[in-house]
Amino acid sequence: MINVVVLIQLKEGSRETFLHEFQKVVPLVRDEQGCVEYGPTIDVDTGIEMFGAVDPNRVTILERWETVDALQAHLVAPHMVEYRPKVKELIEQVEAVVTEPVSA
């Protein structure tokens, strides 16, 4: 099992447009072989200082995949290839991390 966390910094005021396009591919991705979890999240104001300020222009994608091969197949799936150009101009920066659980 692998986890993918993708931090997407959007251009000012483009979050709703981005999320509208993103939500169109969510059911298609969730139907992909090896997808365990896939969805967008947004910052929440906890009032806890250590977590810093809420960024209204950030979307964080949380993913879980059964294997790296499943993740690789996802990246070239036709719906993802079609989706990327639709949001390209809305995005300033993308940072991604892939992790795996540590056994206790």
C-alpha positions as CSV (number, residue, x, y, z in Angstrom):
1,M,0.0,0.0,0.0
2,I,1.3,3.5,-0.8
3,N,0.0,6.9,0.1
4,V,0.3,10.0,-2.2
5,V,-0.1,13.5,-0.9
6,V,-0.3,16.2,-3.5
7,L,-0.2,19.9,-2.5
8,I,-1.5,22.1,-5.2
9,Q,-1.0,25.8,-5.0
10,L,-3.6,27.5,-7.1
11,K,-3.7,31.0,-8.7
12,E,-5.6,33.5,-6.6
13,G,-9.3,32.9,-6.7
14,S,-9.3,29.8,-8.9
15,R,-10.1,27.1,-6.2
16,E,-13.8,26.7,-7.1
17,T,-13.0,26.3,-10.8
18,F,-10.2,23.8,-10.1
19,L,-12.4,21.8,-7.7
20,H,-15.3,21.7,-10.3
21,E,-13.0,20.2,-12.9
22,F,-11.3,17.9,-10.4
23,Q,-14.6,16.4,-9.1
24,K,-15.4,15.3,-12.6
25,V,-12.5,12.8,-12.6
26,V,-12.9,11.6,-9.0
27,P,-15.4,8.8,-9.8
28,L,-13.3,7.7,-12.7
29,V,-10.2,7.5,-10.6
30,R,-11.9,5.6,-7.8
31,D,-13.0,3.0,-10.4
32,E,-9.4,2.4,-11.4
33,Q,-7.8,-0.9,-10.5
34,G,-5.7,-0.5,-7.4
35,C,-7.3,2.8,-6.1
36,V,-8.1,2.6,-2.4
37,E,-8.8,6.3,-1.8
38,Y,-8.7,9.4,-3.9
39,G,-10.1,12.9,-3.1
40,P,-9.5,16.6,-2.7
41,T,-9.3,18.4,0.7
42,I,-9.0,22.0,1.6
43,D,-7.4,23.8,4.5
44,V,-9.5,24.1,7.7
45,D,-9.1,26.7,10.4
46,T,-8.4,24.8,13.6
47,G,-7.3,27.8,15.7
48,I,-4.2,25.8,16.6
49,E,-1.1,28.0,16.1
50,M,1.3,25.3,15.1
51,F,-0.8,24.5,12.0
52,G,-0.5,28.1,10.6
53,A,-2.9,30.1,8.5
54,V,-5.5,28.7,6.2
55,D,-4.6,29.1,2.5
56,P,-7.7,29.5,0.4
57,N,-5.7,28.9,-2.7
58,R,-4.4,25.4,-1.7
59,V,-6.0,22.0,-2.4
60,T,-4.5,18.9,-1.0
61,I,-5.2,15.6,-2.8
62,L,-5.1,12.4,-0.6
63,E,-4.6,9.2,-2.4
64,R,-4.0,5.5,-1.5
65,W,-3.0,2.9,-4.0
66,E,-2.5,-0.8,-3.7
67,T,0.8,-0.7,-5.7
68,V,3.2,1.6,-7.5
69,D,2.1,-0.1,-10.7
70,A,-1.5,1.0,-10.0
71,L,-0.3,4.6,-9.4
72,Q,1.7,4.6,-12.6
73,A,-1.3,3.3,-14.6
74,H,-3.4,6.1,-13.0
75,L,-1.0,8.8,-14.2
76,V,-1.5,7.8,-17.9
77,A,-5.2,6.9,-17.7
78,P,-7.1,8.6,-20.5
79,H,-9.3,10.7,-18.1
80,M,-6.2,12.0,-16.4
81,V,-4.5,12.9,-19.7
82,E,-7.7,14.8,-20.7
83,Y,-8.0,16.5,-17.3
84,R,-4.6,18.0,-16.9
85,P,-4.8,20.6,-19.7
86,K,-8.2,21.8,-18.3
87,V,-6.6,22.8,-15.0
88,K,-3.0,23.7,-16.1
89,E,-3.6,27.4,-16.2
90,L,-5.2,27.4,-12.7
91,I,-2.1,26.0,-11.0
92,E,1.0,27.8,-9.7
93,Q,2.9,24.9,-8.1
94,V,2.5,21.2,-7.3
95,E,4.4,19.3,-4.7
96,A,3.9,15.5,-4.2
97,V,5.1,13.0,-1.7
98,V,4.7,9.2,-1.9
99,T,4.9,7.2,1.3
100,E,4.3,3.8,2.7
101,P,3.2,2.7,6.1
102,V,5.8,1.6,8.6
103,S,5.1,-1.7,10.4
104,A,5.0,-1.4,14.2
